[in-house]
C-alpha cells in the first residue's frame, strides 16, 4: 500500500526565498535521484513562514530504504547544513498517510 508523507516545515524569518530556491534546485532533484516522487508543495497563505510538501512511496519498506539511502548520501550531506540553516528543526512535522480506497492518490 502506498505511503504518503505530508511534511510541514517552519522556515526561519527572512529565509523563505532561499528555502524555495534550495527546494527547487536541490531537494526535488535529490528526491528524484533516489526514486522518491514529490507530488506537491505549498506555502501556507495564513502562516507566511510555513512550507508544506507531499511525497509518496510504493509502501513502508520503500519509504524506509529510499529515505535511508538518500539521507546517507554524499549529495544530502553536501546540502544538509544549508537546509538546516533555513528551517526551524524544532517545528518540523512529518505525517505518514495511507490513502483511502476512494482517494485519487493511490
MMTF fields as JSON, N, C-alpha, C and O atoms, coordinates in Angstrom:
{
  "mmtfVersion": "1.0.0",
  "mmtfProducer": "UNKNOWN",
  "numBonds": 423,
  "numAtoms": 424,
  "numGroups": 106,
  "numChains": 1,
  "numModels": 1,
  "chainsPerModel": [1],
  "groupsPerChain": [106],
  "chainIdList": ["A"],
  "bondAtomList": [4, 2, 8, 6, 12, 10, 16, 14, 20, 18, 24, 22, 28, 26, 32, 30, 36, 34, 40, 38, 44, 42, 48, 46, 52, 50, 56, 54, 60, 58, 64, 62, 68, 66, 72, 70, 76, 74, 80, 78, 84, 82, 88, 86, 92, 90, 96, 94, 100, 98, 104, 102, 108, 106, 112, 110, 116, 114, 120, 118, 124, 122, 128, 126, 132, 130, 136, 134, 140, 138, 144, 142, 148, 146, 152, 150, 156, 154, 160, 158, 164, 162, 168, 166, 172, 170, 176, 174, 180, 178, 184, 182, 188, 186, 192, 190, 196, 194, 200, 198, 204, 202, 208, 206, 212, 210, 216, 214, 220, 218, 224, 222, 228, 226, 232, 230, 236, 234, 240, 238, 244, 242, 248, 246, 252, 250, 256, 254, 260, 258, 264, 262, 268, 266, 272, 270, 276, 274, 280, 278, 284, 282, 288, 286, 292, 290, 296, 294, 300, 298, 304, 302, 308, 306, 312, 310, 316, 314, 320, 318, 324, 322, 328, 326, 332, 330, 336, 334, 340, 338, 344, 342, 348, 346, 352, 350, 356, 354, 360, 358, 364, 362, 368, 366, 372, 370, 376, 374, 380, 378, 384, 382, 388, 386, 392, 390, 396, 394, 400, 398, 404, 402, 408, 406, 412, 410, 416, 414, 420, 418],
  "bondOrderList": [1, 1, 1, 1, 1, 1, 1, 1, 1, 1, 1, 1, 1, 1, 1, 1, 1, 1, 1, 1, 1, 1, 1, 1, 1, 1, 1, 1, 1, 1, 1, 1, 1, 1, 1, 1, 1, 1, 1, 1, 1, 1, 1, 1, 1, 1, 1, 1, 1, 1, 1, 1, 1, 1, 1, 1, 1, 1, 1, 1, 1, 1, 1, 1, 1, 1, 1, 1, 1, 1, 1, 1, 1, 1, 1, 1, 1, 1, 1, 1, 1, 1, 1, 1, 1, 1, 1, 1, 1, 1, 1, 1, 1, 1, 1, 1, 1, 1, 1, 1, 1, 1, 1, 1, 1],
  "groupList": [{"groupName": "UNK", "atomNameList": ["N", "CA", "C", "O"], "elementList": ["N", "C", "C", "O"], "formalChargeList": [0, 0, 0, 0], "bondAtomList": [1, 0, 2, 1, 3, 2], "bondOrderList": [1, 1, 2], "singleLetterCode": "X", "chemCompType": "L-PEPTIDE LINKING"}],
  "groupTypeList": [0, 0, 0, 0, 0, 0, 0, 0, 0, 0, 0, 0, 0, 0, 0, 0, 0, 0, 0, 0, 0, 0, 0, 0, 0, 0, 0, 0, 0, 0, 0, 0, 0, 0, 0, 0, 0, 0, 0, 0, 0, 0, 0, 0, 0, 0, 0, 0, 0, 0, 0, 0, 0, 0, 0, 0, 0, 0, 0, 0, 0, 0, 0, 0, 0, 0, 0, 0, 0, 0, 0, 0, 0, 0, 0, 0, 0, 0, 0, 0, 0, 0, 0, 0, 0, 0, 0, 0, 0, 0, 0, 0, 0, 0, 0, 0, 0, 0, 0, 0, 0, 0, 0, 0, 0, 0],
  "groupIdList": [1, 2, 3, 4, 5, 6, 7, 8, 9, 10, 11, 12, 13, 14, 15, 16, 17, 18, 19, 20, 21, 22, 23, 24, 25, 26, 27, 28, 29, 30, 31, 32, 33, 34, 35, 36, 37, 38, 39, 40, 41, 42, 43, 44, 45, 46, 47, 48, 49, 50, 51, 52, 53, 54, 55, 56, 57, 58, 59, 60, 61, 62, 63, 64, 65, 66, 67, 68, 69, 70, 71, 72, 73, 74, 75, 76, 77, 78, 79, 80, 81, 82, 83, 84, 85, 86, 87, 88, 89, 90, 91, 92, 93, 94, 95, 96, 97, 98, 99, 100, 101, 102, 103, 104, 105, 106],
  "secStructList": [7, 7, 3, 3, 3, 3, 3, 3, 3, 3, 5, 7, 6, 6, 7, 2, 2, 2, 2, 2, 2, 2, 0, 0, 0, 0, 0, 2, 2, 2, 2, 2, 2, 6, 6, 7, 3, 3, 3, 3, 3, 3, 3, 7, 1, 1, 1, 6, 6, 3, 3, 3, 3, 3, 3, 3, 3, 1, 1, 2, 2, 2, 2, 2, 2, 2, 2, 2, 2, 2, 2, 6, 1, 2, 2, 2, 2, 2, 2, 2, 2, 2, 2, 2, 2, 2, 5, 7, 4, 4, 4, 7, 3, 3, 3, 3, 3, 7, 7, 7, 6, 6, 7, 1, 7, 7],
  "xCoordList": [0.84, 0.0, 0.88, 1.883, 0.508, 1.278, 1.331, 0.39, 2.475, 2.647, 2.926, 3.803, 2.171, 2.405, 2.93, 2.432, 3.921, 4.466, 3.998, 4.263, 3.308, 2.924, 3.889, 3.874, 4.728, 5.779, 5.467, 5.175, 5.535, 5.302, 6.533, 6.958, 7.099, 8.293, 8.002, 7.234, 8.622, 8.621, 9.966, 11.023, 9.906, 11.113, 11.51, 10.66, 12.789, 13.277, 12.955, 12.896, 12.747, 12.391, 13.384, 14.6, 12.832, 13.644, 14.338, 15.145, 14.041, 14.765, 13.887, 14.361, 12.616, 11.72, 12.223, 12.216, 12.649, 13.121, 14.305, 14.378, 15.222, 16.385, 15.928, 16.405, 14.998, 14.498, 13.822, 14.047, 13.002, 12.317, 13.316, 13.099, 14.386, 15.415, 16.118, 16.35, 16.456, 17.085, 16.151, 16.576, 14.892, 13.926, 13.839, 13.873, 13.727, 13.593, 14.856, 14.788, 15.988, 17.231, 17.959, 18.742, 17.711, 18.449, 17.563, 17.83, 16.524, 15.705, 14.918, 14.906, 14.272, 13.496, 14.393, 14.07, 15.498, 16.355, 16.927, 17.075, 17.245, 17.784, 16.739, 17.048, 15.524, 14.461, 14.253, 14.121, 14.223, 14.077, 15.175, 14.909, 16.395, 17.531, 17.401, 17.947, 16.684, 16.505, 15.125, 14.713, 14.417, 13.135, 12.004, 11.018, 12.139, 11.104, 10.347, 10.92, 9.063, 8.249, 7.64, 6.955, 7.898, 7.267, 6.004, 6.063, 4.864, 3.58, 3.198, 2.605, 3.536, 3.125, 3.87, 4.409, 3.888, 4.429, 3.622, 3.098, 3.537, 2.721, 3.377, 4.204, 2.991, 3.222, 1.867, 0.863, 1.844, 0.606, 0.301, 1.095, -0.839, -1.178, -1.502, -1.427, -1.857, -2.178, -0.976, -0.994, 0.057, 1.298, 2.452, 2.89, 2.937, 3.905, 5.231, 6.001, 5.505, 6.762, 6.595, 7.521, 5.425, 5.161, 5.217, 4.624, 5.944, 6.108, 5.632, 6.015, 4.804, 4.206, 4.469, 4.355, 4.823, 5.014, 4.603, 4.506, 4.36, 3.852, 4.707, 4.919, 5.19, 5.93, 5.373, 4.724, 5.627, 5.0, 6.023, 7.058, 5.674, 6.473, 5.528, 4.333, 6.076, 5.261, 4.654, 3.506, 5.445, 4.994, 5.961, 6.915, 5.718, 6.548, 7.994, 8.916, 8.196, 9.563, 10.335, 11.506, 9.676, 10.322, 10.593, 11.629, 9.678, 9.888, 11.15, 11.981, 11.285, 12.442, 13.739, 14.702, 13.769, 15.016, 15.424, 16.602, 14.483, 14.811, 15.207, 16.133, 14.521, 14.876, 16.262, 17.069, 16.538, 17.862, 18.956, 20.005, 18.71, 19.72, 19.946, 21.088, 18.867, 19.006, 19.718, 20.656, 19.267, 19.827, 21.243, 21.913, 21.702, 23.094, 24.004, 25.205, 23.415, 24.184, 25.091, 24.866, 26.103, 27.004, 26.267, 26.551, 25.316, 24.548, 23.785, 23.782, 23.136, 22.409, 23.373, 23.135, 24.454, 25.414, 25.985, 26.3, 26.12, 26.651, 25.678, 26.103, 24.383, 23.391, 22.74, 22.009, 22.984, 22.282, 22.406, 21.413, 23.594, 23.797, 23.021, 22.426, 23.026, 22.297, 20.791, 20.101, 20.288, 18.871, 18.543, 17.575, 19.345, 19.106, 19.195, 18.513, 20.025, 20.129, 18.851, 18.57, 18.078, 16.849, 15.624, 14.657, 15.662, 14.463, 14.578, 15.654, 13.458, 13.371, 13.09, 11.946, 14.131, 14.009, 13.095, 12.562, 12.912, 12.022, 10.555, 9.688, 10.278, 8.889, 8.598, 7.611, 9.436, 9.165, 8.041, 7.958, 7.189, 6.149, 6.062, 5.951, 6.114, 6.003, 4.894, 4.928, 3.914, 2.817, 2.865, 2.958, 2.801, 2.716, 1.247, 0.522, 0.82, -0.588, -0.767, 0.117, -1.898, -2.256, -3.583, -4.503, -3.678, -4.871, -6.081, -5.95, -7.236, -8.478, -8.736, -8.114, -9.637, -9.943, -10.449, -10.288, -11.052, -11.632, -10.743, -11.147, -9.546, -8.648, -8.027, -7.643, -7.924, -7.245, -5.722, -5.035, -5.208, -3.777, -3.558, -3.548, -3.39, -3.201, -1.749, -1.405],
  "yCoordList": [-1.186, 0.0, 1.243, 1.303, 2.21, 3.454, 4.167, 4.133, 4.818, 5.663, 7.068, 7.278, 8.022, 9.42, 10.123, 9.906, 10.952, 11.771, 13.198, 13.82, 13.703, 15.107, 15.805, 15.565, 16.671, 17.322, 18.81, 19.487, 19.3, 20.711, 21.272, 20.762, 22.317, 22.953, 24.413, 25.076, 24.892, 26.324, 26.863, 26.414, 27.826, 28.432, 29.605, 30.377, 29.723, 30.81, 32.163, 32.279, 33.19, 34.517, 35.015, 34.94, 35.517, 36.094, 35.084, 35.471, 33.79, 32.757, 32.03, 31.102, 32.435, 31.688, 31.674, 30.618, 32.788, 32.816, 31.874, 31.143, 31.89, 30.993, 29.535, 28.692, 29.242, 27.873, 27.391, 26.26, 28.236, 27.836, 27.531, 26.608, 28.279, 28.013, 26.685, 25.899, 26.433, 25.16, 23.998, 22.981, 24.16, 23.09, 22.794, 21.634, 23.834, 23.682, 23.12, 22.189, 23.673, 23.316, 22.114, 21.467, 21.807, 20.729, 19.601, 18.43, 19.937, 18.918, 18.088, 16.86, 18.737, 17.994, 17.049, 15.866, 17.52, 16.596, 15.46, 14.335, 15.754, 14.713, 13.627, 12.439, 14.019, 13.034, 12.229, 11.006, 12.896, 12.202, 11.162, 10.048, 11.527, 10.632, 9.346, 8.311, 9.412, 8.241, 7.607, 6.774, 8.006, 7.392, 7.801, 7.076, 8.968, 9.478, 10.563, 11.57, 10.336, 11.27, 12.342, 12.038, 13.591, 14.724, 15.064, 15.403, 14.968, 15.2, 16.668, 17.123, 17.421, 18.825, 19.534, 18.904, 20.846, 21.677, 22.963, 23.43, 23.527, 24.725, 25.654, 25.239, 26.915, 27.878, 28.13, 28.282, 28.172, 28.432, 29.928, 30.748, 30.288, 31.706, 32.363, 33.586, 31.574, 32.115, 32.193, 32.931, 31.438, 31.458, 31.563, 30.554, 32.757, 33.014, 32.276, 32.167, 31.772, 31.062, 29.54, 28.794, 29.081, 27.641, 27.109, 27.675, 26.01, 25.334, 23.903, 23.232, 23.439, 22.111, 21.371, 21.939, 20.098, 19.317, 17.879, 17.397, 17.196, 15.839, 14.982, 15.318, 13.876, 12.937, 11.537, 11.272, 10.644, 9.332, 8.211, 8.376, 7.07, 5.847, 4.69, 4.746, 3.654, 2.499, 1.821, 1.378, 1.746, 1.106, 1.494, 2.237, 0.995, 1.362, 0.901, 1.594, -0.25, -0.745, 0.179, 0.478, 0.625, 1.547, 2.891, 3.509, 3.338, 4.585, 4.495, 5.403, 3.413, 3.231, 3.136, 3.844, 2.278, 2.062, 3.28, 3.635, 3.915, 5.082, 6.271, 7.004, 6.47, 7.579, 7.368, 8.296, 6.152, 5.867, 6.08, 6.65, 5.623, 5.798, 7.277, 7.717, 8.042, 9.456, 10.218, 10.973, 10.017, 10.794, 10.37, 11.08, 9.237, 8.844, 9.156, 8.888, 9.724, 10.011, 11.23, 12.09, 11.277, 12.431, 13.685, 14.793, 13.498, 14.638, 15.314, 16.54, 14.504, 15.073, 15.726, 16.842, 15.04, 15.573, 16.91, 17.768, 17.092, 18.346, 19.511, 20.665, 19.225, 20.304, 20.373, 21.322, 19.404, 19.297, 20.551, 21.017, 21.09, 22.274, 23.472, 24.227, 23.645, 24.757, 24.605, 25.587, 23.386, 23.117, 23.439, 24.143, 22.926, 23.133, 24.603, 25.037, 25.372, 26.808, 27.564, 28.61, 27.041, 27.721, 27.344, 28.103, 26.182, 25.648, 25.593, 25.356, 25.815, 25.653, 24.176, 23.728, 23.43, 21.978, 21.54, 20.431, 22.375, 22.018, 22.061, 21.563, 22.647, 22.781, 21.946, 22.196, 20.968, 20.056, 19.129, 18.706, 18.818, 17.831, 16.923, 17.396, 15.62, 14.646, 13.671, 13.038, 13.564, 12.621, 11.582, 11.927, 10.316, 9.226, 8.901, 8.602, 8.963, 8.803, 7.616, 7.306, 6.964, 5.958, 6.394, 6.79, 6.32, 6.814, 5.922, 4.709, 6.527, 5.784, 5.101, 5.445, 4.148, 3.401, 4.31, 3.986, 5.432, 6.324, 7.534, 8.42, 7.578, 8.702, 8.603, 7.514, 9.738, 9.703, 9.52, 9.214, 9.703, 9.496, 8.083, 7.876, 7.148, 5.749, 5.364, 4.221],
  "zCoordList": [0.0, 0.0, 0.0, 0.712, -0.784, -0.885, 0.46, 1.252, 0.685, 1.857, 1.35, 0.512, 1.869, 1.538, 2.778, 3.883, 2.593, 3.681, 3.488, 2.46, 4.477, 4.493, 5.44, 6.647, 4.881, 5.655, 5.783, 4.798, 7.007, 7.281, 7.976, 9.013, 7.403, 7.952, 8.27, 7.574, 9.322, 9.605, 9.13, 9.573, 8.229, 7.671, 8.567, 9.01, 8.822, 9.678, 9.041, 7.817, 9.88, 9.365, 8.302, 8.476, 7.216, 6.151, 5.25, 4.405, 5.411, 4.65, 3.62, 2.965, 3.465, 2.58, 1.138, 0.506, 0.61, -0.784, -0.963, -1.951, -0.02, -0.075, -0.002, -0.761, 0.919, 1.062, -0.224, -0.653, -0.837, -2.063, -3.177, -3.963, -3.252, -4.255, -3.972, -4.891, -2.713, -2.339, -2.666, -3.215, -2.327, -2.58, -4.078, -4.488, -4.881, -6.333, -6.972, -7.775, -6.623, -7.316, -6.725, -7.419, -5.45, -4.787, -4.256, -4.527, -3.511, -2.852, -3.87, -3.786, -4.816, -5.811, -6.618, -6.722, -7.189, -7.939, -7.078, -7.553, -5.825, -4.955, -4.711, -4.808, -4.399, -4.215, -5.488, -5.432, -6.63, -7.916, -8.118, -8.57, -7.785, -7.984, -7.171, -7.552, -6.061, -5.212, -5.385, -4.578, -6.442, -6.753, -5.83, -5.693, -5.191, -4.295, -5.055, -5.473, -5.219, -6.002, -5.105, -4.128, -5.45, -4.771, -5.554, -6.736, -4.88, -5.551, -5.603, -6.582, -4.545, -4.493, -3.372, -2.462, -3.46, -2.373, -2.326, -3.337, -1.117, -0.913, 0.096, 0.908, 0.024, 1.105, 1.742, 1.046, 3.047, 3.771, 3.687, 4.15, 3.102, 2.947, 4.289, 4.408, 5.29, 6.606, 7.537, 8.523, 7.227, 8.013, 7.021, 6.468, 6.798, 5.739, 5.908, 4.954, 7.105, 7.326, 7.22, 7.538, 6.777, 6.732, 5.305, 4.387, 5.142, 3.859, 4.04, 4.999, 3.128, 3.223, 1.916, 0.83, 2.04, 0.827, 1.042, 2.17, -0.084, -0.066, -0.987, -2.152, -0.449, -1.284, -1.064, -0.052, -2.015, -1.98, -2.187, -2.832, -1.604, -1.697, -2.031, -1.739, -2.641, -3.017, -1.786, -1.81, -0.709, 0.527, 1.648, 1.415, 2.858, 4.014, 3.851, 4.281, 3.24, 3.039, 2.09, 2.323, 1.028, 0.089, 0.757, 0.514, 1.588, 2.316, 3.164, 3.154, 3.886, 4.769, 3.961, 4.254, 2.959, 2.219, 1.395, 1.368, 0.733, -0.087, 0.776, 0.429, 1.891, 2.791, 3.383, 3.427, 3.838, 4.403, 3.371, 3.674, 2.157, 1.094, 0.796, 0.656, 0.699, 0.372, 1.49, 1.232, 2.736, 3.835, 4.223, 4.973, 3.728, 3.978, 2.78, 2.814, 1.731, 0.507, 0.667, 1.518, -0.159, -0.191, -0.665, -0.208, -1.587, -2.083, -0.937, -0.826, -0.083, 1.052, 2.025, 2.487, 2.336, 3.31, 2.848, 3.673, 1.527, 0.989, 1.171, 1.225, 1.266, 1.389, 2.76, 3.044, 3.602, 4.882, 5.745, 6.304, 5.855, 6.698, 6.152, 6.92, 4.853, 4.239, 4.468, 4.737, 4.361, 4.622, 6.076, 6.363, 6.972, 8.402, 8.794, 9.722, 8.099, 8.377, 8.034, 8.62, 7.092, 6.662, 7.492, 7.555, 8.123, 8.752, 10.267, 10.814, 10.931, 12.384, 12.645, 12.558, 12.964, 13.077, 14.214, 14.183, 15.194, 16.302, 15.883, 16.602, 14.736, 14.282, 13.039, 12.348, 12.749, 11.642, 12.047, 13.2, 11.113, 11.353, 10.128, 8.997, 10.369, 9.288, 9.66, 10.715, 8.773, 8.972, 7.862, 6.684, 8.238, 7.271, 7.062, 8.01, 5.812, 5.476, 4.539, 3.74, 4.641, 3.642, 3.029, 3.744, 1.717, 1.043, 1.301, 1.461, 1.337, 1.418, 0.085, -0.92, 0.069, -1.154, -2.276, -3.453, -1.925, -2.945, -3.251, -4.003, -2.679, -2.915, -4.308, -4.737, -5.023, -6.327, -6.172, -7.147, -4.97, -4.73, -4.192, -2.978, -5.056, -4.662, -4.704, -4.403]
}
